[in-house]
């Protein structure tokens, strides 16, 4: 069964994200209070519901049991964004993502347990669809289902050689950042260390598998994310 993602808000950002996530194989359930935004996606995503995303009763009526990822895809109202994020937290959603108006808004969202905050652009929505739930910090699409990802090497990759990364994980390390050292085109015998920042190329599914999930990194705990990338 496909992993379910909840999306609150189907403006330009939310609709691009919902469509991209569906194409990536997620089961998307989206809520928006405007019918004209729901209509174009009715036959695209799994479920589109008209209603107030800040209403707890609405979400409790929807089939969201087991959902671990939710995105607050609107930022026009700071209050509504915060309320929706808190609502998702009360529903037990492990990984909450929200769109921000600016620096102070971002700090507030992190303070209430939003793990990832993104900028309100189409590119951010497309990138988020690729990095969602994985220990991938950034992503550049090269072609359909293939790109370059920025990965902080998890413990599971520590001690393996670059050759093994390619042969067993089907991921090619292009650059390794190790503290203050930059390793360009690392040799086959170069050994990956936990905490290395890898710029690696490969198919999306292989990059995600090699990177591991956020839950593997922090046990699923709610935590503030790092600096927001624009």
C-alpha positions as CSV (number, residue, x, y, z in Angstrom):
1,X,0.0,0.0,0.0
2,X,1.3,3.5,-0.9
3,X,2.4,5.8,1.9
4,X,-0.3,8.4,2.6
5,X,0.5,12.1,2.7
6,X,-1.9,14.8,3.9
7,X,-1.9,18.1,2.1
8,X,-3.7,21.2,3.6
9,X,-4.2,23.8,0.9
10,X,-4.3,23.5,-2.9
11,X,-3.1,26.8,-4.1
12,X,-0.3,26.9,-6.7
13,X,2.2,25.3,-4.3
14,X,-0.1,22.8,-2.9
15,X,-1.5,21.6,-6.2
16,X,2.0,21.2,-7.7
17,X,3.1,19.3,-4.6
18,X,0.0,17.1,-4.5
19,X,0.3,16.2,-8.2
20,X,4.1,15.5,-8.0
21,X,3.6,13.3,-4.9
22,X,0.9,11.3,-6.7
23,X,3.3,10.8,-9.6
24,X,6.0,9.7,-7.2
25,X,3.6,7.0,-5.9
26,X,2.2,8.5,-2.7
27,X,-1.5,8.2,-1.7
28,X,-2.4,11.9,-1.4
29,X,-5.4,13.2,0.6
30,X,-5.8,17.0,0.2
31,X,-8.1,19.5,1.8
32,X,-9.0,23.0,0.6
33,X,-12.0,25.3,1.2
34,X,-12.3,26.3,-2.5
35,X,-14.1,24.0,-4.9
36,X,-12.4,25.6,-7.9
37,X,-9.1,24.4,-6.6
38,X,-10.3,20.9,-5.9
39,X,-12.0,20.3,-9.2
40,X,-8.9,20.1,-11.5
41,X,-7.3,17.5,-9.1
42,X,-10.4,15.4,-8.5
43,X,-9.2,12.7,-10.9
44,X,-5.5,13.2,-10.3
45,X,-4.9,12.6,-6.6
46,X,-6.4,9.9,-4.4
47,X,-8.9,12.1,-2.5
48,X,-9.7,15.8,-2.6
49,X,-12.0,17.2,0.1
50,X,-13.6,20.6,0.4
51,X,-13.4,22.0,3.9
52,X,-11.6,24.1,6.6
53,X,-8.1,22.6,7.2
54,X,-8.0,24.2,10.6
55,X,-11.0,22.2,11.7
56,X,-10.1,19.2,13.8
57,X,-13.5,17.6,13.3
58,X,-13.0,17.5,9.6
59,X,-9.7,15.6,9.8
60,X,-11.1,13.1,12.3
61,X,-13.8,12.2,9.8
62,X,-11.3,11.5,7.0
63,X,-9.5,8.1,6.5
64,X,-6.1,9.2,7.7
65,X,-5.2,6.4,10.1
66,X,-1.6,5.6,9.8
67,X,-0.6,8.8,8.0
68,X,2.9,9.9,9.1
69,X,3.5,12.9,6.8
70,X,1.4,16.1,6.5
71,X,2.1,19.3,4.6
72,X,0.6,22.7,5.4
73,X,0.8,24.0,1.9
74,X,-0.5,27.6,2.5
75,X,1.0,30.6,4.2
76,X,-1.4,33.5,3.6
77,X,-2.4,33.4,7.3
78,X,0.3,32.8,9.9
79,X,-2.4,31.9,12.5
80,X,-4.0,29.4,10.2
81,X,-0.7,27.8,9.3
82,X,0.2,27.4,13.0
83,X,-3.2,26.1,13.9
84,X,-3.1,23.5,11.1
85,X,0.4,22.4,12.1
86,X,-0.7,22.0,15.8
87,X,-3.7,20.1,14.6
88,X,-1.6,17.7,12.7
89,X,0.7,17.3,15.8
90,X,-2.4,16.5,17.9
91,X,-3.4,13.9,15.3
92,X,-0.1,12.1,15.9
93,X,1.5,13.0,12.5
94,X,5.3,12.3,12.9
95,X,6.6,14.5,10.1
96,X,5.0,17.9,9.6
97,X,6.0,20.2,6.8
98,X,4.8,23.8,6.4
99,X,5.1,26.7,4.0
100,X,6.4,30.0,5.4
101,X,6.0,33.7,4.7
102,X,9.4,34.6,6.0
103,X,12.1,34.3,8.7
104,X,9.9,34.9,11.8
105,X,7.2,32.7,10.5
106,X,9.8,29.9,9.9
107,X,11.1,30.3,13.5
108,X,7.6,30.1,14.9
109,X,6.9,26.9,12.9
110,X,10.1,25.3,14.0
111,X,9.3,26.2,17.6
112,X,6.0,24.3,17.5
113,X,7.6,21.2,16.1
114,X,7.5,21.6,12.3
115,X,10.4,19.6,11.1
116,X,10.7,21.1,7.6
117,X,9.8,24.6,6.3
118,X,9.8,25.4,2.6
119,X,9.7,28.4,0.4
120,X,6.4,29.1,-1.6
121,X,7.7,28.4,-5.1
122,X,7.0,25.8,-7.7
123,X,10.6,24.6,-7.6
124,X,10.4,24.1,-3.8
125,X,7.3,22.0,-4.2
126,X,8.9,19.8,-6.9
127,X,12.0,19.4,-4.8
128,X,10.0,18.5,-1.7
129,X,8.2,15.7,-3.5
130,X,11.6,14.1,-4.1
131,X,13.1,14.6,-0.6
132,X,10.0,13.9,1.5
133,X,10.6,11.6,4.4
134,X,14.2,10.8,3.4
135,X,17.5,12.0,4.8
136,X,18.0,14.1,1.6
137,X,18.8,17.7,2.2
138,X,18.4,18.9,-1.3
139,X,17.7,17.5,-4.8
140,X,18.3,18.5,-8.4
141,X,16.2,16.7,-11.0
142,X,18.2,15.7,-14.1
143,X,15.5,13.8,-15.9
144,X,12.4,11.8,-15.0
145,X,13.2,9.6,-11.9
146,X,16.9,10.5,-12.0
147,X,18.7,13.3,-10.2
148,X,21.5,14.5,-7.9
149,X,20.8,14.5,-4.2
150,X,22.6,16.0,-1.2
151,X,22.8,13.3,1.5
152,X,24.2,13.4,4.9
153,X,25.7,9.9,5.2
154,X,23.8,7.8,7.9
155,X,25.3,5.2,10.1
156,X,24.2,2.5,7.6
157,X,26.6,3.9,4.9
158,X,29.5,4.4,7.3
159,X,32.5,2.2,6.4
160,X,31.5,1.3,2.9
161,X,33.6,2.1,-0.1
162,X,32.5,4.4,-2.9
163,X,32.7,1.3,-5.2
164,X,30.2,-0.5,-3.0
165,X,27.9,2.5,-2.9
166,X,27.7,2.2,-6.7
167,X,27.6,-1.6,-7.0
168,X,25.2,-2.4,-4.2
169,X,23.1,0.8,-3.8
170,X,23.3,1.9,-7.5
171,X,24.3,5.4,-6.4
172,X,27.3,7.3,-7.8
173,X,29.2,9.7,-5.4
174,X,30.2,12.8,-7.3
175,X,31.6,14.9,-4.4
176,X,32.1,14.2,-0.7
177,X,32.3,17.0,1.9
178,X,34.1,15.9,5.0
179,X,34.4,18.6,7.6
180,X,36.7,21.2,5.8
181,X,37.8,18.8,3.1
182,X,36.3,18.6,-0.4
183,X,36.8,15.3,-2.2
184,X,36.0,15.6,-5.9
185,X,35.3,12.5,-7.9
186,X,36.2,10.2,-5.0
187,X,38.2,7.1,-5.7
188,X,36.5,3.7,-5.7
189,X,38.5,2.8,-2.5
190,X,37.4,6.0,-0.7
191,X,35.5,5.0,2.5
192,X,32.3,6.8,3.5
193,X,32.2,8.2,7.0
194,X,29.1,8.8,9.0
195,X,28.3,12.5,8.7
196,X,29.9,13.0,5.3
197,X,27.9,15.1,3.0
198,X,27.5,13.2,-0.3
199,X,26.5,14.7,-3.6
200,X,25.3,11.6,-5.3
201,X,23.6,10.8,-8.6
202,X,21.1,8.0,-9.2
203,X,17.6,7.0,-9.7
204,X,15.2,8.5,-7.2
205,X,14.3,5.3,-5.5
206,X,18.0,4.3,-5.1
207,X,18.9,7.7,-3.7
208,X,16.1,7.5,-1.1
209,X,17.0,4.0,-0.1
210,X,20.7,4.9,0.3
211,X,19.9,8.0,2.3
212,X,17.5,6.2,4.7
213,X,14.5,7.9,6.4
214,X,14.2,10.7,8.8
215,X,12.7,8.3,11.4
216,X,15.9,6.2,11.1
217,X,17.9,9.3,11.8
218,X,16.0,10.6,14.9
219,X,13.7,7.8,16.0
220,X,10.7,9.7,14.7
221,X,10.9,12.4,17.3
222,X,9.5,15.9,16.4
223,X,12.4,18.3,15.9
224,X,13.2,21.5,14.2
225,X,14.7,21.3,10.8
226,X,17.9,22.9,9.7
227,X,18.1,26.2,7.7
228,X,15.4,26.5,5.1
229,X,16.7,26.3,1.5
230,X,15.3,28.7,-1.1
